[in-house]
Amino acid sequence: MAKSIFYHAGCPVCISAEHDIVNLIGADNVELVHIGEYRNRIEEAEKAGVKSVPALITPNGNVLHINFGASMAEVKG
């Protein structure tokens, strides 16, 4: 089974959502990507449909935007 991917920017909203996602679906089922630290993954997130973070990409490719923390434009700086 493919993992979900959780993109976030490290803000308090994102960290709180990260903890909830890990508790809900399990650490083994999700890849955590802090795009502030891994800026090379921003384009990947945008191509997947991420418009703001925190966001979860399901194994089927659905984008779930969670509790708006920052737009991708803000993340890019």
Protein Blocks (a to p, Z undefined) as FASTA:
>chain_A
ZZdddddehiaklmmmmmmmmmmnopklpccddfklmmmlmmmmmmnopabdcddddfko
pacdehifbdfklmnZZ
